[in-house]
Amino acid sequence: MANELGTPIRTLVCGNGRMGALVRAAVESDDAFEFVGQVGIEDVDALDGGDGVPAADLVIDFTNREMLPHLAAYLRRSPAALVSGTTGLDAEDQALLDSLAQDMPVMWSANYSLGVAVMRRLAAQAAAALEGFDIEIVETHHNQKVDAPSGTAKLLLAAVDPDGACAVASGRDGMVGARPTKEIGMHALRGGTVAGTHEVHFFGADEEVCLTHRATSRQIFVNGAVAAAKRLAACEPGRYVFEDLML
């Protein structure tokens, strides 16, 4: 796929960490893209102004929320489609993405796995069908992950409780009493080199349903983000949801 002129999509990669390196490798090996540069948190001055960062048709961002205002400054000078996988964004950050989407296509997701996108839909359907079942969400990640619960676990929570009607119990300790009916447990396990495992348990009377997704490599997130980027680059300005564009 190329842009409207039939040329490769000029792509800027944001992030110098492990995900940034994998995204850059995927972009450079795909003829649909033309890699034009890579920036990280240490390059924010270049993003804020000047000629240090080349113009692009597409930006793929896997950094951290502190970089978002600087990236927004660059995009306002040089509008481009934005695919963001940065986690930990708050309501103010999401509002900033909304404002950018008035002038360019914007996609943000905490997880770019196609399998997780399917799992979210299945979890929503199960929650609707299994009325009265107790729900628990368990996520497992490597021992270097800094946030808990994971962004993907929060996406799954939103899928099973879209109206926010349930209280969230982040683990339990002591004499907590009987489990309330309007409560969802969120549990974070950390250890080793686990790329990511997510489980949604539905407990009923004498039966249990469990949806599980296991990631064995970060490459699945890269593959999903790059596939979504190709489609997003051809879209009109607006906010786009990964599973709506891909499934």
PADOTOR-389868 format. One record per atom (N, C-alpha, C): x, z, y; residue in one letter. Coordinates in pm, whole numbers, padded with zeros to 5 digits, always signed. Each point is the difference from the previous one (the first is absolute). Example, Ala and Ser with C-alpha at 12.3 -4.5 7.8 and 13.67 -1.06 7.14 Angstrom:
BEGIN
+01319+00780-00569a/-00089+00000+00119a/+00090+00000+00120a/-00035-00072+00105s/+00082+00006+00119s/-00077+00073+00109s/
end
This chain:
BEGIN
+00085+00000-00119m/-00085+00000+00119m/+00088+00000+00124m/-00041-00067+00104a/+00076-00003+00124a/-00097+00019+00115a/+00053+00001+00121n/-00088+00018+00114n/-00072-00130+00033n/-00071-00001+00112e/-00084-00115+00032e/+00080-00128+00019e/+00129+00014+00034l/+00083-00118+00021l/+00061-00050-00130l/-00028+00068-00111g/+00054-00042-00128g/+00141+00048-00023g/+00051+00088+00082t/+00134+00053-00015t/-00007+00140-00059t/+00109+00050-00056p/-00002+00135-00057p/-00038+00105+00104p/-00054+00112-00047i/-00046+00108+00086i/+00121+00081+00046i/+00027-00001+00128r/+00113+00076+00053r/-00031+00149-00014r/+00084+00071-00075t/-00034+00136-00040t/+00107+00100+00041t/-00044+00105+00069l/+00085+00112+00037l/-00032+00117-00091l/+00101+00059-00059v/-00017+00116-00089v/+00037+00126+00077v/-00088+00099+00000c/+00028+00129+00063c/+00022+00104-00109c/+00115+00064+00005g/+00035+00101-00098g/+00131-00033-00067g/+00095+00095+00007n/+00130-00020-00063n/+00018+00086-00125n/-00108+00060-00048g/+00006+00082-00120g/-00018-00083-00125g/-00036+00068-00109r/-00013-00070-00129r/-00112-00103+00003r/-00114+00035+00060m/-00109-00097+00007m/+00038-00118+00089m/+00065+00029+00114g/+00043-00108+00088g/+00093-00097-00069g/+00092+00053-00082a/+00094-00086-00072a/-00072-00087-00102a/-00100+00058-00069l/-00075-00078-00098l/-00085-00107+00067l/-00062+00035+00113v/-00082-00098+00073v/+00089-00114+00049v/+00115+00032+00056r/+00090-00104+00049r/+00039-00095-00114r/+00033+00056-00115a/+00040-00084-00114a/-00114-00092-00042a/-00124+00053+00002a/-00115-00082-00038a/-00025-00111+00101a/+00015+00031+00128v/-00021-00101+00105v/+00106-00108-00008v/+00125+00040-00018e/+00110-00098-00002e/-00005-00090-00122e/-00065+00045-00108s/-00006-00081-00122s/-00125-00086-00009s/-00086+00005+00102d/-00128-00071-00003d/+00001-00108+00108d/-00018-00125-00041d/+00004-00112+00094d/-00114+00001+00101d/-00102+00085-00023a/-00110+00008+00096a/+00044+00069+00129a/+00111+00073-00007f/+00046+00078+00114f/+00134-00050+00054f/+00022+00029+00127e/+00132-00014+00061e/+00039+00138+00052e/+00098+00063-00061f/+00043+00132+00043f/+00072-00012+00134f/-00048+00074+00103v/+00061-00012+00133v/+00073+00126+00042v/-00020+00112-00071g/+00071+00120+00038g/-00057+00124-00066g/+00074+00110+00015q/-00041+00128-00057q/+00039+00110+00098q/-00095+00091+00027v/+00027+00110+00092v/-00044+00131-00064v/+00064+00109+00043g/-00034+00132-00048g/-00019+00096+00115g/-00014+00127-00032i/-00025+00100+00102i/+00115+00007+00100i/+00120-00038-00044e/+00115+00002+00090e/-00002-00116+00099e/-00093-00095-00019d/-00007-00118+00087d/-00117+00006+00098d/-00056+00119+00024v/-00121+00008+00082v/+00023-00050+00142v/+00120+00015+00052d/+00027-00049+00135d/-00017-00151+00008d/+00040-00070-00105a/-00017-00145-00002a/-00147-00038-00006a/-00080+00079-00072l/-00142-00028-00008l/-00070+00023+00134l/+00049+00095+00077d/-00065+00036+00125d/+00014-00107+00107d/+00103-00082-00009g/+00018-00103+00102g/+00130-00076-00020g/+00015-00108+00073g/+00122-00079-00011g/-00011-00110-00102g/+00114-00057-00031d/+00004-00117-00088d/+00062+00033-00136d/+00003+00130-00037g/+00069+00036-00123g/-00075-00031-00126g/-00133-00019+00008v/-00081-00025-00119v/-00065-00137+00015v/+00018-00091-00096p/-00056-00135+00013p/-00151-00002-00012p/-00062-00103+00054a/-00144-00020-00015a/-00033-00031-00146a/-00119+00040-00042a/-00041-00020-00139a/-00147-00036-00006a/-00041-00060-00112d/-00141-00024-00028d/-00062+00118-00074d/+00086+00080-00065l/-00044+00105-00091l/+00100+00115+00005l/-00052+00123+00000v/+00083+00120-00012v/-00048+00079-00122v/+00093+00036-00087i/-00031+00087-00115i/+00072+00132+00025i/-00077+00108+00011d/+00053+00128+00047d/-00013+00109-00106d/+00114+00052-00047f/+00004+00117-00087f/+00100+00098+00060f/-00040+00068+00106t/+00090+00094+00067t/-00065+00137+00003t/-00013+00059+00119n/-00071+00126+00015n/-00078-00004+00131n/-00092+00095+00015r/-00094-00005+00112r/+00070+00010+00136r/+00121+00056+00006e/+00071+00011+00127e/+00038-00136+00056e/+00007-00100-00087m/+00041-00133+00044m/-00118-00083+00051m/-00124+00042-00031l/-00116-00083+00030l/-00014-00033+00149l/+00015+00094+00094p/-00014-00037+00142p/+00103-00105+00043p/+00120+00007-00054h/+00104-00097+00035h/-00033-00137-00060h/-00051+00001-00122l/-00042-00125-00062l/-00117-00061+00078l/-00091+00085+00047a/-00113-00049+00080a/+00048-00066+00128a/+00104+00057+00063a/+00055-00059+00122a/+00054-00140-00028a/+00067-00016-00113y/+00051-00133-00039y/-00116-00097-00025y/-00102+00046-00072l/-00111-00089-00035l/-00082-00041+00122l/-00006+00085+00100r/-00073-00038+00122r/+00076-00107+00078r/+00133-00002-00013r/+00079-00106+00063r/-00001-00126-00084r/-00002+00016-00131s/+00011-00113-00093s/-00101+00019-00112s/-00129-00031+00025p/-00104+00025-00101p/+00031-00068-00133p/-00022+00074-00108a/+00024-00050-00135a/-00092+00076-00095a/-00030-00060-00113a/-00077+00072-00102a/+00082+00120-00046a/-00068+00113-00020l/+00068+00124-00039l/-00053+00050-00133l/+00092+00016-00097v/-00030+00068-00127v/+00078+00130+00002v/-00072+00113+00002s/+00064+00131+00007s/-00028+00082-00124s/+00107+00055-00058g/-00013+00092-00112g/+00052+00138+00036g/+00010+00028+00130t/+00048+00129+00046t/-00106+00107-00024t/+00036+00108-00067t/-00095+00106-00030t/+00013+00113+00102t/-00095+00094-00007g/+00002+00114+00090g/-00058-00028+00137g/-00069-00112+00019l/-00058-00032+00130l/-00119+00091+00029l/-00011+00043+00126d/-00114+00082+00040d/-00103-00086+00072d/-00105+00064+00052a/-00109-00073+00065a/+00051-00076+00122a/+00093+00057+00073e/+00056-00068+00118e/+00077-00126-00041e/+00074+00010-00110d/+00074-00117-00049d/-00096-00110-00044d/-00107+00039-00069q/-00097-00099-00043q/-00069-00066+00120q/-00023+00077+00105a/-00058-00057+00122a/+00095-00102+00062a/+00129+00027-00008l/+00099-00096+00051l/-00005-00129-00081l/-00013+00010-00132l/-00014-00119-00082l/-00128-00076+00036l/-00108+00073+00028d/-00125-00064+00041d/+00020-00080+00129d/+00075+00057+00093s/+00022-00070+00127s/+00084-00125-00020s/+00099+00007-00089l/+00081-00119-00029l/-00085-00108-00066l/-00097+00042-00081a/-00082-00096-00074a/-00091-00082+00090a/-00012+00037+00126q/-00077-00082+00092q/+00071-00132+00030q/+00131-00002-00021d/+00079-00119+00034d/+00072-00063-00117d/-00003+00065-00117m/+00074-00052-00116m/-00062+00057-00128m/+00019-00067-00113p/-00049+00055-00126p/+00086+00118-00043p/-00065+00110-00039v/+00069+00123-00035v/-00054+00052-00133v/+00091+00033-00090m/-00038+00063-00126m/+00086+00124-00020m/-00064+00112-00029w/+00071+00122-00036w/-00056+00053-00130w/+00089+00041-00089s/-00043+00066-00123s/+00107+00098-00043s/-00043+00112-00057a/+00094+00096-00056a/+00053-00047-00134a/-00062-00102-00058n/+00043-00049-00131n/-00034-00148-00012n/+00100-00081-00035y/-00020-00145-00013y/+00001-00046-00145y/-00031+00090-00091s/-00011-00038-00141s/-00139-00058-00027s/-00005-00114-00066l/-00130-00058-00039l/-00072+00093-00097l/+00078+00065-00088g/-00061+00093-00096g/-00067+00116+00069g/+00063+00054+00103v/-00061+00111+00075v/-00124-00047+00075v/+00004-00123+00053a/-00118-00054+00068a/-00119-00005-00096a/+00025-00044-00123v/-00107-00003-00100v/-00044+00143-00035v/+00098+00090-00012m/-00032+00140-00033m/-00090+00063+00106m/+00025-00030+00127r/-00083+00054+00107r/-00146-00043-00016r/-00019-00127-00032r/-00137-00049-00019r/-00065+00066-00121r/+00076+00013-00109l/-00054+00063-00119l/-00034+00147+00026l/+00088+00069+00076a/-00025+00141+00030a/-00126+00016+00083a/-00022-00088+00096a/-00121+00007+00081a/-00124-00024-00085a/+00008-00097-00091q/-00114-00028-00087q/-00026+00117-00094q/+00106+00060-00054a/-00016+00113-00092a/-00061+00120+00072a/+00046+00027+00121a/-00053+00115+00075a/-00149-00017+00028a/-00040-00123+00030a/-00141-00025+00026a/-00085+00012-00126a/+00057-00042-00113a/-00076+00000-00125a/-00001+00137-00067a/+00109+00077+00017l/+00013+00129-00070l/-00038+00114+00095l/-00120-00004+00048e/-00047+00102+00094e/+00004+00137-00065e/+00056+00097+00072g/+00008+00136-00051g/+00126+00030-00077g/+00082-00099-00029f/+00126+00024-00070f/+00101+00063+00098f/+00084+00090-00051d/+00108+00057+00079d/+00113-00103+00008d/+00063-00011+00117i/+00105-00101+00022i/+00130+00069+00038i/+00108-00040-00065e/+00134+00048+00031e/+00094-00120+00011e/+00088+00002+00100i/+00098-00108+00020i/+00140+00058-00016i/+00080-00064-00083v/+00137+00046-00027v/+00096-00114+00029v/+00102+00025+00081e/+00101-00102+00027e/+00139+00056-00030e/+00086-00086-00055t/+00136+00038-00038t/+00098-00098+00062t/+00105+00053+00064h/+00103-00084+00062h/+00138+00061-00019h/+00101-00077+00032h/+00140+00040-00010h/+00031+00121+00089h/+00111+00064-00027n/+00031+00125+00069n/+00052-00018+00142n/+00008-00125+00048q/+00043-00025+00137q/-00117-00029+00094q/-00121-00008-00053k/-00115-00032+00085k/-00027+00117+00095k/-00022-00032+00127v/-00008+00105+00101v/-00142+00043+00033v/-00102-00083-00029d/-00136+00035+00037d/-00085+00030-00123d/-00097+00087+00017a/-00095+00033-00106a/-00131+00044+00063a/-00114-00043-00054p/-00011-00097-00110p/+00040-00139+00046p/+00020-00088-00094s/+00043-00136+00033s/-00108-00075+00076s/+00043-00103+00070g/-00097-00085+00070g/-00099-00064-00096g/+00047-00035-00120t/-00088-00061-00099t/-00105+00100-00047t/+00040+00127-00019a/-00097+00102-00040a/-00108+00015+00106a/+00038-00010+00127k/-00099+00009+00108k/-00094-00120-00003k/+00053-00118-00034l/-00087-00117-00015l/-00101+00020-00113l/+00046+00058-00109l/-00089+00026-00114l/-00104+00106+00037l/+00039+00100+00077l/-00095+00100+00047l/-00110-00065+00083l/+00040-00089+00089a/-00099-00070+00083a/-00092-00087-00085a/+00052-00051-00111a/-00081-00085-00087a/-00108+00081-00072a/+00034+00122-00045v/-00098+00079-00076v/-00087+00087+00091v/+00044+00022+00124d/-00078+00082+00094d/+00002-00066+00138d/-00062-00117+00012p/+00011-00079+00124p/-00058+00069+00122p/-00094+00092-00019d/-00062+00068+00114d/+00067+00133+00033d/+00103+00036-00078g/+00067+00127+00025g/-00088+00121-00021g/-00090-00009-00098a/-00097+00107-00023a/+00058+00116-00080a/+00114-00021-00063c/+00058+00102-00088c/+00119+00071+00066c/+00015+00128-00030a/+00120+00072+00039a/+00114-00043-00091a/+00122+00007+00051v/+00118-00041-00077v/+00084+00124-00031v/+00028+00022-00128a/+00082+00112-00043a/+00138-00054-00039a/+00101+00034+00079s/+00137-00044-00029s/+00068+00101-00091s/-00036-00003-00126g/+00050+00098-00095g/-00084+00128+00004g/+00014+00084-00101r/-00078+00124-00007r/+00093+00112-00048r/-00026+00120+00051d/+00084+00113-00036d/-00080+00129+00013d/+00015+00090-00095g/-00067+00128+00008g/-00143-00003-00052g/-00077+00101+00036m/-00138+00012-00045m/-00089-00087+00089m/-00004-00128-00030v/-00071-00094+00087v/-00149-00009-00032v/-00041+00057-00114g/-00141-00004-00036g/-00040-00133-00062g/-00129-00014-00024a/-00051-00123-00061a/+00022-00118+00094a/+00018-00116-00058r/+00025-00121+00079r/-00125-00041+00075r/+00007-00013+00134p/-00117-00047+00075p/-00036-00144-00038p/-00126-00033+00013t/-00043-00135-00037t/+00049-00104+00101t/+00011+00037+00125k/+00042-00095+00103k/+00148+00022+00034k/+00085-00016-00101e/+00143+00019+00018e/+00075-00104-00081e/+00106-00055+00057i/+00088-00094-00071i/+00141+00057+00004i/+00061+00013-00116g/+00137+00050-00008g/+00100-00112+00024g/+00104+00029+00080m/+00108-00095+00028m/+00131+00067-00039m/+00069-00056-00096h/+00119+00063-00055h/+00120-00095+00007h/+00113+00050+00052a/+00120-00081+00017a/+00110+00054-00090a/+00051-00086-00088l/+00112+00034-00087l/+00123-00077+00048l/+00117+00064-00002r/+00123-00063+00046r/+00112+00023-00101r/+00071-00109-00035g/+00112+00018-00090g/+00063-00131-00042g/+00129+00004-00024g/+00071-00114-00055g/-00005-00123+00088g/-00021-00113-00063t/+00002-00129+00070t/-00133-00074-00012t/-00110+00072-00021v/-00132-00062-00020v/-00037-00084+00123v/-00027-00128-00021a/-00037-00087+00111a/-00139+00031+00052a/-00089+00045-00088g/-00135+00036+00045g/-00101-00006-00114g/-00066+00110-00027t/-00110+00004-00096t/-00119+00067+00068t/-00117-00060-00013h/-00121+00055+00061h/-00111+00006-00104h/-00068+00114-00003e/-00110+00020-00094e/-00122+00052+00075e/-00115-00051-00034v/-00126+00053+00051v/-00082+00044-00122v/-00026+00131-00009h/-00074+00057-00113h/-00144+00027+00042h/-00091-00036-00087f/-00142+00030+00017f/-00042+00088-00119f/-00032+00126+00027f/-00034+00095-00105f/-00151+00025+00000f/-00063-00032-00113g/-00142+00028-00018g/-00020+00098-00113g/-00124+00024-00039a/-00031+00087-00112a/+00041-00068-00130a/+00101+00054-00067d/+00046-00048-00131d/+00063-00138+00004d/+00039-00048+00120e/+00067-00130+00006e/+00087-00010+00125e/+00098-00087-00006e/+00090-00023+00113e/+00035-00148+00008e/+00003-00053+00121v/+00048-00135+00028v/+00124+00014+00087v/+00107-00073-00035c/+00122+00006+00079c/+00051-00141+00029c/+00017-00030+00128l/+00060-00126+00043l/+00146+00028+00034l/+00091-00082-00052t/+00143+00023+00022t/+00070-00129+00040t/+00088+00012+00098h/+00089-00110+00037h/+00143+00051+00001h/+00090-00071-00067r/+00141+00036-00005r/+00084-00113+00059r/+00082+00034+00095a/+00097-00095+00055a/+00137+00033-00057a/+00067-00098-00055t/+00133+00023-00055t/+00110-00050+00092t/-00039-00066+00109s/+00097-00054+00094s/-00067-00022+00135s/+00077+00014+00109r/-00051-00031+00133r/-00026-00149+00018r/+00050-00081-00092q/-00015-00144+00013q/-00146-00043+00004q/-00089+00076-00067i/-00141-00039+00000i/-00058+00008+00141i/+00046+00097+00080f/-00049+00013+00137f/+00054-00114+00087f/+00124-00038-00025v/+00059-00113+00071v/-00075-00128-00032v/-00024-00023-00129n/-00070-00122-00041n/-00138-00009+00064n/-00072+00112+00004g/-00132+00000+00061g/+00005-00024+00149g/+00095+00066+00067a/+00012-00015+00145a/+00036-00143+00039a/+00091-00061-00075v/+00043-00137+00030v/-00114-00099-00027v/-00073+00021-00109a/-00115-00087-00030a/-00106+00012+00109a/-00026+00123+00045a/-00098+00021+00106a/+00048-00061+00131a/+00131+00008+00026a/+00056-00054+00124a/-00023-00150+00010a/+00013-00071-00111k/-00022-00144+00002k/-00143-00033+00044k/-00096+00077-00047r/-00139-00025+00037r/-00029+00046+00142r/+00057+00115+00037l/-00027+00054+00133l/+00053-00091+00109l/+00113-00065-00025a/+00061-00086+00102a/-00092-00113+00045a/-00097-00036-00085a/-00093-00107+00033a/-00133+00051+00056a/-00011+00132+00019c/-00127+00059+00045c/-00009+00008+00152c/-00123+00015+00047e/-00026+00023+00141e/+00030+00146+00035e/+00017+00033+00128p/+00022+00141+00037p/-00111+00091-00053p/+00040+00123-00036g/-00095+00097-00052g/+00067+00093-00098g/-00071+00105-00043r/+00049+00093-00101r/-00045-00050-00137r/+00091-00001-00096y/-00028-00048-00134y/+00034+00107-00102y/-00079+00004-00109v/+00019+00096-00107v/+00062-00073-00119v/+00102+00060-00059f/+00077-00065-00106f/-00088-00050-00113f/-00085+00088-00057e/-00078-00044-00115e/-00105-00105+00037e/-00052+00005+00122d/-00097-00102+00041d/+00066-00137+00009d/+00125-00003+00041l/+00070-00128+00016l/+00053-00052-00134l/+00029+00091-00094m/+00069-00038-00123m/-00088-00006-00124m/-00111+00074-00001l/-00081+00004-00123l/-00122-00091+00011l/
end
